[in-house]
Amino acid sequence: MALSNLRIAVSPLKRRSAALPLPVPAELPTVDAVIAREKPQEPVHALRPETLRKAARRFVAGFPGDVLYAVKCNADPRVLRALWDGGVRHFDCASPAEIALVRSMFGTGAHIAYMHPVRARAAIREAYARHAVRDFVLDADEELDKLLAETKAKPGELTLVVRLALPKGGARYDLSGKFGADFDAAVALLRRARPLARELGISFHVGSQCVDPAAYARAIELADRVAGEAGVRVDLLDVGGGFPVTYPDIDVPPLGAFFAEIEAAHANAAHLRHTKLWAEPGRALVAGGGSVIVQVQARRANMLYLNDGIYGSLSDAGYPGFRFPVRCLRASDAPIRDFEFFGPTCDSADRMAGPFPLPADIAEGDWIEIGQLGAYGAALRTAFNGFERAHLVEVADAPMLATPGLDD
Ligand SMILES: *Cc1c(COP(=O)(O)O)cnc(C)c1O
């Protein structure tokens, strides 16, 4: 069904005759209203623009530097628009498609940094020449060679950010295995890049869904030792993403505790205290802003067979074992019991152990809303086994779980 049908229409005639001179904002329906009307047999993605705007405002107001949205988390244009409306003007892009999308939506008013440290040569040329990207991350000499060869940039033209590898930390997703220069390599890269760079930076990523604010302080201390050893001026410290959100089994410290820890560590960093700061949040900005409504296709004991699964929006409920908040859309007085989910494909890995607490009388045909899926949900969907259909609606609901500092 067309998206526009889901908005409660405000007729232009009515608006003109109203006493208020201000335009009436289009009112969004609730999840319950959408499902009652549509009775969808395919998954529905419910986007909460107000939640996204609010998270963006909170992050931008609280973080002591520039906030770059990590676009890979959810690149839906409606998500980007809501974050923009909430004040986000900087974007961490990792592919030519993400860069082209952000430029097409916001023009040169958007600051884009290309933060994937391994790129195709054609992707570098497209970013630099077509989309005027000047900020690039790198973690190896070869990538710097590639950047210089493909951009033919003059010394002092590019912002070069050296990505530092971190030891394994306290995050749910460890991101230390793939990217990042070790201590000595980072020192050498900083020295080599300094005379070439307009601005020289150091970045890291503590791992996604990092619940320990001290992990940022430890990473900043390491970055400071690298800068000291390199003995060159550093202009920029990028503390990456990783800021956590609430899940049913995980309470997280308030966002402000992370900002305070970062500010204190930055102020104490002998070689970096005068740099500007960047952050690259993904999950924290958008997780609460999206949910998925699925339908039960079969029930066998405590096993629920759903029309979405790990090859759809529920990838993180599979092997990483995230327990997302769930609710049954039908009112029920039955006691709550634990269920396990199975997705629609024929792959036996398409299984989500949960457990997910739902009314004991849940049955075929019931709809379940699964929350905190604005990040790494719809963005990870595949067409495997023919199950790629879903549609997106914008709704007025609050997030299913509040994250302190973002939603309260
Ligand atoms: C994925 C990613 C992010 C966003 O991480 P979150 O944990 O979602 O905040 C930020 N920076 C880089 C380089 C990334 O790859």
The ligand as an SDF file (V2000), in Angstrom:
LIG
                    3D

 15 15  0  0  0  0  0  0  0  0999 V2000
   29.8180    0.7620   12.1690 C   0  0  0  0  0  0  0  0  0  0  0  0
   30.7100    1.8950   12.4540 C   0  0  0  0  0  0  0  0  0  0  0  0
   30.2870    2.9250   13.3000 C   0  0  0  0  0  0  0  0  0  0  0  0
   28.9790    2.8960   14.0570 C   0  0  0  0  0  0  0  0  0  0  0  0
   29.0970    2.0300   15.1380 O   0  0  0  0  0  0  0  0  0  0  0  0
   27.9340    1.9160   16.2540 P   0  0  0  0  0  0  0  0  0  0  0  0
   28.4480    0.8710   17.1530 O   0  0  0  0  0  0  0  0  0  0  0  0
   26.6930    1.5240   15.5440 O   0  0  0  0  0  0  0  0  0  0  0  0
   27.8160    3.2300   16.9220 O   0  0  0  0  0  0  0  0  0  0  0  0
   31.1290    4.0000   13.4680 C   0  0  0  0  0  0  0  0  0  0  0  0
   32.3310    4.0620   12.8490 N   0  0  0  0  0  0  0  0  0  0  0  0
   32.7840    3.0840   12.0340 C   0  0  0  0  0  0  0  0  0  0  0  0
   34.1050    3.2360   11.3890 C   0  0  0  0  0  0  0  0  0  0  0  0
   31.9920    1.9660   11.8140 C   0  0  0  0  0  0  0  0  0  0  0  0
   32.4360    0.9900   11.0210 O   0  0  0  0  0  0  0  0  0  0  0  0
  1  2  1  0
  2  3  1  0
  2 14  2  0
  3  4  1  0
  3 10  2  0
  4  5  1  0
  5  6  1  0
  6  7  2  0
  6  8  1  0
  6  9  1  0
 10 11  1  0
 11 12  2  0
 12 13  1  0
 12 14  1  0
 14 15  1  0
M  END
$$$$
